[in-house]
Amino acid sequence: MHHQKTISIRRHIIFSTLFAALGLILFSGCTPTRFTVSFDAVNGLKPKDPVICDRSPVGQVKKITYTEDGKFLVSLEIDSGFSDCTTEHARFFIGSAPEGSGVKAVLIEKGPAGGKQIARNAVVEGSRKSPAEAAAASVDELRQTLEKKVANLMSQLETIPETDEYQALKDAMAELEQRLKESGQKMGDTLKNDLLPLLEEKIRALSESLRQQGEENKADSLEKDFGRLQDF
């Protein structure tokens, strides 16, 4: 009887050890990733606010510390299943959580695939502008650039011979079309409301002049290019 009890105890110890080892194997890769992001301002961010990557919550803010040099150190804890959000290519912003909840969040922009993982307890620099603000600034910068180019073109057309206007307008519209393709549809309203009206009168006048000179092909090509821009 005593012998059977000893065997039972040994089996219990063996199975307990096996289950413990199995648990270590299964959960060894589930440790959250912890590191700190340095920001100039936190804009109302608080501990326990979410960390968002690809519009999904991937972790939370654990602690916010204000330093003597005027920086805010935001400690993050990221769930282990989101390692693609915590590489050296990731950029960190402070913005609003999705779905209009009014809650602040740390937003992660992953960047190119691959790259080394951010080291545990590392301190990385955050970015000042949110992805939405950066995109808006980029569009505004593009709008200003294109407006200047069109304004310069209109000034040049006042001084160059009519024979050179055709190619100048063709080149300008080709550049506009390429810039708009690269920026997506965000520039559509600016193009239609601000830029095309500046070109339309000149293109119509030149197109009519070309037809009177028997240059129907050039007139058609000019109008076709302009039509593509109107469709953006």
C-alpha positions as CSV (number, residue, x, y, z in Angstrom):
1,M,0.0,0.0,0.0
2,H,2.8,2.3,1.0
3,H,4.6,1.4,-2.3
4,Q,1.6,2.3,-4.4
5,K,1.3,5.6,-2.6
6,T,4.9,6.4,-3.3
7,I,4.4,5.6,-7.0
8,S,1.4,7.8,-7.1
9,I,3.3,10.7,-5.6
10,R,6.1,10.2,-8.1
11,R,3.7,10.2,-11.0
12,H,2.1,13.4,-9.7
13,I,5.5,15.1,-9.5
14,I,6.5,13.9,-13.0
15,F,3.2,15.1,-14.6
16,S,3.4,18.4,-12.7
17,T,6.9,18.9,-14.0
18,L,5.9,18.0,-17.6
19,F,2.9,20.4,-17.5
20,A,5.1,23.2,-16.1
21,A,7.6,22.6,-18.9
22,L,4.9,22.6,-21.5
23,G,3.5,25.8,-20.1
24,L,6.9,27.5,-20.4
25,I,7.2,26.3,-24.0
26,L,3.7,27.5,-25.0
27,F,3.8,30.8,-23.3
28,S,7.5,31.8,-23.6
29,G,6.7,33.8,-26.7
30,C,3.7,35.6,-25.1
31,T,5.6,38.1,-23.0
32,P,4.4,41.7,-23.9
33,T,6.8,44.0,-25.6
34,R,7.7,47.0,-23.3
35,F,9.5,50.1,-24.3
36,T,9.3,53.9,-24.0
37,V,8.5,56.6,-26.6
38,S,9.7,60.2,-26.1
39,F,7.3,63.0,-27.0
40,D,7.5,66.8,-26.8
41,A,3.9,66.9,-25.7
42,V,1.2,64.3,-24.8
43,N,-1.9,66.3,-25.8
44,G,-4.1,64.8,-23.0
45,L,-2.8,61.2,-23.3
46,K,-3.2,59.3,-20.0
47,P,-2.0,55.9,-18.6
48,K,-4.3,53.0,-19.7
49,D,-5.1,54.8,-23.0
50,P,-4.8,52.4,-25.9
51,V,-2.0,51.9,-28.4
52,I,-3.4,51.5,-31.9
53,C,-1.8,49.9,-35.0
54,D,-3.7,49.4,-38.3
55,R,-6.8,50.8,-36.5
56,S,-6.8,47.9,-34.0
57,P,-5.8,48.1,-30.3
58,V,-2.5,46.3,-29.7
59,G,-1.5,47.5,-26.2
60,Q,-1.8,50.3,-23.8
61,V,0.0,53.2,-22.2
62,K,1.5,52.0,-18.8
63,K,3.1,55.2,-17.5
64,I,3.9,58.8,-18.5
65,T,6.9,60.5,-17.0
66,Y,7.9,64.2,-17.4
67,T,11.6,64.8,-17.5
68,E,13.7,67.8,-16.5
69,D,14.6,68.5,-20.1
70,G,10.9,69.0,-21.0
71,K,10.2,65.6,-22.6
72,F,7.4,63.2,-21.9
73,L,8.4,59.5,-21.6
74,V,5.5,57.4,-22.5
75,S,5.9,53.7,-21.4
76,L,4.1,51.3,-23.7
77,E,3.1,47.6,-23.3
78,I,2.4,45.9,-26.7
79,D,0.8,42.5,-26.9
80,S,3.3,39.9,-28.2
81,G,1.2,39.0,-31.3
82,F,1.9,42.4,-32.9
83,S,5.6,42.3,-33.4
84,D,5.2,43.8,-36.9
85,C,4.1,47.0,-35.1
86,T,7.2,47.2,-33.0
87,T,10.1,47.2,-35.5
88,E,12.8,49.9,-36.0
89,H,10.7,51.2,-38.9
90,A,7.7,52.0,-36.8
91,R,6.7,55.6,-36.2
92,F,4.7,56.8,-33.1
93,F,2.2,59.6,-32.9
94,I,-0.3,60.9,-30.4
95,G,-3.8,61.2,-31.7
96,S,-7.4,60.1,-31.2
97,A,-8.5,56.5,-31.0
98,P,-10.7,55.3,-33.9
99,E,-14.5,55.3,-34.0
100,G,-14.9,58.8,-32.5
101,S,-14.6,57.7,-28.9
102,G,-12.8,60.9,-27.9
103,V,-10.1,58.8,-26.2
104,K,-6.5,59.7,-26.9
105,A,-4.1,57.0,-28.1
106,V,-0.6,56.3,-29.2
107,L,-0.9,55.6,-33.0
108,I,1.7,53.4,-34.7
109,E,2.5,53.6,-38.4
110,K,4.4,50.4,-39.2
111,G,6.5,51.5,-42.2
112,P,8.3,49.0,-44.4
113,A,8.1,45.3,-43.6
114,G,10.9,43.7,-41.8
115,G,13.5,45.4,-39.6
116,K,14.8,44.7,-36.1
117,Q,12.5,44.6,-33.2
118,I,12.6,47.5,-30.8
119,A,14.7,46.4,-27.8
120,R,12.9,45.8,-24.5
121,N,13.0,48.9,-22.3
122,A,14.5,51.0,-25.2
123,V,13.6,54.7,-25.6
124,V,12.6,55.7,-29.1
125,E,11.7,59.2,-30.5
126,G,8.0,59.9,-31.2
127,S,6.8,62.0,-34.1
128,R,5.1,65.4,-33.7
129,K,2.3,65.0,-36.2
130,S,-0.4,62.3,-36.4
131,P,-0.7,60.3,-39.7
132,A,-3.8,62.3,-40.6
133,E,-2.0,65.6,-39.9
134,A,1.1,64.6,-41.8
135,A,-1.1,63.5,-44.8
136,A,-3.0,66.8,-44.7
137,A,0.3,68.8,-44.6
138,S,1.6,66.8,-47.5
139,V,-1.5,67.5,-49.6
140,D,-1.3,71.2,-48.7
141,E,2.3,71.4,-49.7
142,L,1.5,69.7,-53.0
143,R,-1.3,72.1,-53.6
144,Q,0.9,75.1,-53.0
145,T,3.6,73.7,-55.3
146,L,1.2,73.0,-58.1
147,E,-0.4,76.5,-57.8
148,K,3.0,78.1,-58.1
149,K,3.8,76.0,-61.1
150,V,0.6,76.9,-62.9
151,A,1.0,80.6,-62.0
152,N,4.5,80.5,-63.4
153,L,3.3,78.8,-66.5
154,M,0.6,81.4,-67.1
155,S,3.3,84.1,-66.8
156,Q,5.5,82.4,-69.3
157,L,2.7,81.9,-71.8
158,E,2.3,85.7,-71.9
159,T,5.9,86.0,-73.3
160,I,6.6,82.9,-75.4
161,P,5.4,82.6,-79.0
162,E,2.2,80.7,-79.7
163,T,4.1,78.0,-81.4
164,D,5.8,77.1,-78.1
165,E,2.5,77.3,-76.0
166,Y,1.3,73.9,-77.2
167,Q,4.3,72.0,-75.8
168,A,4.5,74.1,-72.7
169,L,0.8,73.2,-71.9
170,K,1.3,69.6,-72.8
171,D,4.3,69.3,-70.4
172,A,2.4,71.2,-67.6
173,M,-0.6,68.9,-67.8
174,A,1.5,65.8,-67.9
175,E,3.3,66.9,-64.7
176,L,-0.1,67.7,-63.1
177,E,-1.5,64.3,-64.0
178,Q,1.5,62.5,-62.6
179,R,1.5,64.5,-59.3
180,L,-2.2,63.8,-58.9
181,K,-1.8,60.1,-59.5
182,E,0.9,60.0,-56.8
183,S,-1.3,61.8,-54.3
184,G,-4.5,59.8,-54.9
185,Q,-7.8,61.5,-55.0
186,K,-7.2,64.0,-52.2
187,M,-6.2,66.8,-54.6
188,G,-9.3,66.4,-56.8
189,D,-11.3,69.3,-55.4
190,T,-8.2,71.7,-55.3
191,L,-7.5,70.8,-58.9
192,K,-11.0,71.4,-60.2
193,N,-11.6,74.6,-58.1
194,D,-8.3,76.3,-58.2
195,L,-6.0,75.0,-60.9
196,L,-8.1,74.0,-63.9
197,P,-9.9,77.3,-64.2
198,L,-6.5,79.0,-64.7
199,L,-5.7,76.6,-67.6
200,E,-9.1,76.2,-69.2
201,E,-9.4,79.6,-71.0
202,K,-5.8,79.4,-72.3
203,I,-6.3,75.8,-73.6
204,R,-9.6,76.6,-75.3
205,A,-8.0,79.7,-77.0
206,L,-5.0,77.7,-78.2
207,S,-7.1,74.7,-79.3
208,E,-9.3,77.0,-81.4
209,S,-6.2,78.7,-82.9
210,L,-4.7,75.3,-83.8
211,R,-7.9,74.2,-85.5
212,Q,-7.9,77.4,-87.6
213,Q,-4.4,76.5,-88.6
214,G,-5.4,73.0,-89.6
215,E,-3.7,71.4,-86.6
216,E,-6.7,69.4,-85.6
217,N,-4.6,66.5,-84.2
218,K,-2.7,68.9,-81.8
219,A,-6.0,70.5,-80.7
220,D,-7.6,67.1,-80.1
221,S,-4.5,65.9,-78.1
222,L,-4.5,69.1,-76.0
223,E,-8.2,68.7,-75.2
224,K,-7.8,65.0,-74.4
225,D,-5.1,65.8,-71.9
226,F,-7.2,68.5,-70.3
227,G,-10.2,66.1,-70.1
228,R,-8.2,63.5,-68.2
229,L,-7.4,66.2,-65.6
230,Q,-11.1,67.1,-65.3
231,D,-11.9,63.5,-64.5
232,F,-9.8,63.4,-61.3
